[in-house]
């Protein structure tokens, strides 16, 4: 890497660090005193917070059957339209 590239990279990093440390009054002024005094929420394990995912084999079988039925309906509709006189 050339010296200019390193210098530009360092300048970008310093600029990003300065931006990250700035105060955003629009956000900070919305915090009410009660909200500032509030306790942190209780953290729960993700396994107990989210419902279990369905079995992929069952889901894929159901999706395959649904798509096959839809395909059959669309083909029947296409044949009916093709057989109809203009």
Buried (B, 14 or more C-beta within 10 A) or exposed (E): EEEEEEEEEEEEEEEEEEEEEEEEEEEEEEEEEEEEEEEEEEEEEEEEEEEEEEEEEEEEEEEEEEEEEEEEEEEEEEEEEEEEEE
